[in-house]
Amino acid sequence: MRPSPSASAPSAARAARPAAGPAIAAAVADLVIVLAFAATGRASHGEADAVAGVLATAWPFAVGLALAWALPLLHRRPLAVWPAGVLAWLGTFAVGMLLRAATGQGTAVPFLIVAASVLGIALVGWRAAALGVRAARHRRAAH
């Protein structure tokens, strides 16, 4: 006996939706990167590494990251370098710098270069590394 089309519709919709687990893990990893970026930056300038100071430095970038994660493209393939990694990077950097400028925080050219580089390498790089590990596992499993 075949199930009616309406009975299988919810399971088909579930199958079409990406699992939330990888997206949540990727979003948490991205946030850890933003917090580490802020903490490292503060430490390199000899600023106190108190939690409040790190959060004060990180919040513009965390807002940018949250806005990037609001885009559905990041949820479909959260481990993909493109579009997820690139959009997370560009959203974090661009919105972070706009908010820093709007709130009177520093946006000197050297900081722009360092922030764009570090955030890009970290937010895109961990995804590239994860994909490389996954590909290596698939190759080993195939042999």
C-alpha positions as CSV (number, residue, x, y, z in Angstrom):
1,M,0.0,0.0,0.0
2,R,1.4,3.4,-1.1
3,P,1.2,6.4,1.2
4,S,-0.9,9.2,0.0
5,P,0.9,12.2,-1.6
6,S,0.0,14.4,1.4
7,A,1.5,11.9,3.9
8,S,4.9,12.0,2.2
9,A,5.0,15.7,1.7
10,P,6.3,16.6,5.1
11,S,9.1,14.1,4.8
12,A,10.0,15.4,1.4
13,A,10.1,18.9,2.7
14,R,12.4,17.8,5.6
15,A,14.7,16.1,3.1
16,A,15.0,19.3,1.0
17,R,15.9,21.4,4.1
18,P,19.5,21.4,5.1
19,A,20.3,20.0,8.6
20,A,20.6,22.6,11.3
21,G,23.6,21.0,13.0
22,P,26.3,22.0,10.5
23,A,24.9,25.6,10.3
24,I,24.9,26.0,14.0
25,A,28.4,24.6,14.3
26,A,29.7,26.9,11.5
27,A,28.0,29.9,13.1
28,V,29.6,29.2,16.4
29,A,33.0,28.6,14.8
30,D,32.6,32.0,13.0
31,L,31.7,33.7,16.3
32,V,34.7,32.2,18.0
33,I,36.9,33.5,15.2
34,V,35.5,37.0,15.6
35,L,36.1,36.9,19.4
36,A,39.6,35.6,19.0
37,F,40.3,38.3,16.4
38,A,39.2,41.0,18.9
39,A,41.1,39.4,21.8
40,T,44.3,39.1,19.7
41,G,44.0,42.6,18.5
42,R,43.6,44.0,22.0
43,A,46.5,41.9,23.2
44,S,48.7,43.1,20.4
45,H,48.1,46.7,21.5
46,G,48.7,46.0,25.2
47,E,45.0,46.6,26.0
48,A,43.4,44.8,28.9
49,D,42.0,41.5,27.9
50,A,39.0,41.7,30.2
51,V,35.9,40.1,28.8
52,A,34.1,43.4,28.6
53,G,36.9,44.9,26.5
54,V,37.0,42.0,24.1
55,L,33.2,42.2,23.7
56,A,33.4,46.0,23.2
57,T,35.9,45.4,20.4
58,A,34.1,42.5,18.9
59,W,30.5,43.7,18.8
60,P,30.6,45.5,15.4
61,F,32.1,42.5,13.8
62,A,29.6,40.1,15.6
63,V,26.7,42.2,14.3
64,G,28.2,42.0,10.8
65,L,28.5,38.2,11.2
66,A,24.9,37.9,12.4
67,L,23.7,39.9,9.5
68,A,25.6,37.7,7.1
69,W,24.2,34.6,8.8
70,A,20.7,36.0,8.2
71,L,21.2,35.4,4.5
72,P,19.7,32.0,3.5
73,L,22.7,31.2,1.3
74,L,24.9,30.6,4.4
75,H,22.4,28.0,5.8
76,R,22.3,25.9,2.6
77,R,25.9,24.9,2.6
78,P,27.5,26.4,5.7
79,L,30.9,24.7,5.2
80,A,31.3,25.9,1.6
81,V,34.0,28.4,0.9
82,W,31.6,30.0,-1.6
83,P,29.2,31.4,-0.9
84,A,29.1,30.8,2.9
85,G,32.8,31.6,3.8
86,V,33.1,34.6,1.5
87,L,29.7,36.1,2.6
88,A,30.5,35.5,6.3
89,W,33.9,37.3,5.7
90,L,32.6,40.2,3.7
91,G,29.6,40.8,5.9
92,T,31.7,40.6,9.1
93,F,34.3,42.9,7.7
94,A,32.1,45.5,5.9
95,V,29.4,45.9,8.5
96,G,32.0,45.7,11.3
97,M,34.0,48.6,9.8
98,L,30.9,50.6,9.1
99,L,29.7,50.3,12.7
100,R,33.2,51.1,14.0
101,A,33.2,54.2,11.9
102,A,29.7,55.2,13.0
103,T,30.6,54.8,16.7
104,G,34.0,56.6,16.5
105,Q,36.2,53.5,16.7
106,G,39.3,53.2,14.7
107,T,39.3,52.5,11.0
108,A,42.8,53.4,10.0
109,V,44.0,52.0,6.7
110,P,46.5,49.6,8.3
111,F,43.7,48.2,10.5
112,L,41.4,47.8,7.5
113,I,44.1,45.8,5.8
114,V,44.9,43.6,8.8
115,A,41.2,43.1,9.6
116,A,40.3,42.2,6.1
117,S,43.2,39.8,5.8
118,V,42.8,38.1,9.2
119,L,39.1,37.7,9.0
120,G,39.3,36.5,5.4
121,I,41.9,33.9,6.1
122,A,40.1,32.7,9.2
123,L,36.5,32.7,8.1
124,V,37.2,31.4,4.6
125,G,40.2,29.3,5.6
126,W,38.6,27.1,8.2
127,R,36.0,26.1,5.6
128,A,38.7,25.3,3.0
129,A,40.5,23.2,5.6
130,A,37.3,21.4,6.6
131,L,36.5,20.6,2.9
132,G,40.1,19.4,2.4
133,V,39.8,17.0,5.4
134,R,36.4,15.8,4.1
135,A,37.8,15.2,0.7
136,A,40.8,13.2,2.1
137,R,38.4,11.1,4.2
138,H,36.3,10.3,1.1
139,R,39.4,9.4,-0.9
140,R,40.6,7.1,1.9
141,A,37.2,5.5,2.2
142,A,37.1,4.9,-1.6
143,H,40.3,2.9,-1.5
